[in-house]
Amino acid sequence: MNTVDNNRKLLMEQSVPGRVGTVLPDLDVPEQPLPGQELLRDEVDLPEITEPEIVRYFTNLSRMNFSIDTHFYPLGSCTMKYNPKINDEAAFLPGFAAIHPQQPVGQVQGALELMHHLQNYLAEITGMAATSLASLAGAQGELCGILMIQKYHRDRGDGDRLKMLVPDSAHGTNPASAAMAGFRVVSIPTDENGNCDLEALKKEATPDLAGMMITLPSTLGLFDPTIVEVNRLIHEAGGLVYADGANMNALLGRVKMGDLGFDVMHLNLHKTFSTPHGGGGPGAGPVCAQPNLQPYLAAPVVEKRAEEGPERFVLSTPEKTIGKVSASHGNFGVLVRAYTYIRTLGDAGLKLVSENAVLNANYILAKLKDKYLLPFDRPCMHEVVLSANWQKAKGVRGLETAKRLLDYGFHAPTMYFPLTVDEALLIEPTETESKETLDEFIEAMRAIDQEATENPELVQNAPHTLPVRRLNEAQAARRPDLRWERKE
């Protein structure tokens, strides 16, 4: 019996009637009648087991997972980096964790002061004028930025500007956000060097242009050296430029997006600024804007009054705001972690983040480009895109390469994205990994290439050493088996 079966048996099949794992306190409220029989059910078959059994079950289950605390996790685009535990400790402080968003502002001045400082820090880091912390995720931040551009044009009587340009190297959420706002999305192709095709862009710089959404660095892991020219062309056509700042960990302390000509952008605090990423949350996508779009920021923002007093920091609504986009004031725990991260590292530390992220990615590029196809043979930024096309010619696709990496103790990189690269493997080492870890990963990738040549079936049938082997991925996604049923 394998580990998975043992774990399942521990929880479900060793259930003994009358065995308990907890003792409930005496009822301290009036007993209430049960709801109607039509709302009750008795088919839920819950196990009756002891506390040690349930603890062992979940502990063993957690040990089957890959996580950043246990494995190298080079998931390109998602930035699965190690996050310092001190940032979690700060977020758990009672003065932050135990407050309520509806408390009077005079009782939560510390929290508001932190948010005010964070707004200013993010504006300074990005070269923008102001920040709203309200957005709960990067994709929501994108939508806010696009709604701000839309309202800006309408206020100027340019409501007919309904076209939004999106490079084919952008994050996939960019065209989705523009479409949700009601824009007609036009894709701009990548040129032979991996940059925005300027000739294609010029053809679309027409009077109906509302703006352009640009992911910088792009999902190809590249910095576009023509970006200032791109932004100039958009502005000359009367449009505004949105920056997807999800990859800002490549630029911290080195490049300010405002200086490049961007009008508005979002940041993924849960990627660049410390909150553990993945698993569906938590997230935060603050929006930073230039003066022309500052009045349209989502509400609320934190303002500091000149006079001292119990309500020196207050929540305010920008003059032409697009409105509220979250129930409260943003995902506060993520904001605390980001603030702690920035204050801990300081100016010099933030620069080291981007330096090491870029250095690590280029080290992997240099060590693997003789074994894996490099679509654009030029230095990358914080992540490198390789292609498994050479291995595919031997019968081993990118999917098999990624599955085999699990046997070597590494989580797989992002596969088949960006869409413009065939058999893409998007690898992001992040700034937090040591050279020794990177060398082990590189050795594993080179070994898999050798296996693809000498014993392709070994790679095709991977993984071999994990509790769960190869799944039918389509069926697992569409018809997951999530319910245990007692065997008769």
ABEGO torsion letter per residue (X at the ends): XBAAAAAAAAAAAABBBGBBABBBBBBABBBBBBBBAAABBAABBBBBBBAAAAAAAAAAAAAABBBAAABBBBBBGAGBBBBBAAAAAAAABAAAAABBAABBAAAAAAAAAAAAAAAAAAAAAAGBABBBAABABAAAAAAAAAAAAAAAAAAAGAAABABBBBBAABBAAAAAAAAAAGBBBBBBBBBAAGBBBAAAAAAABBAABAEBBBBOBBAAGBBBAAAAAAAAAAAAAGBBBBBBAAAAAAABGABBAAAAGBABBBBBAAAAAGBBBEGGOBBBBBBBBBAAAAAABBOBBBBBBABBEABABBBBBBAABAEBABABAEBAAAAAAAAAAAAAAEAAAAAAAAAAAAAAAAAAAAAAAAABBBABBBBBBABBBBBAAAAAAAGBBAAAAAAAAAAAGBBBBBBGOBAABBGBBBBBAEAABBAAAAAAAAAAAAAAAAAAAABAAAAAAOBAABABBBBBAAAAAABBBABBBBBX
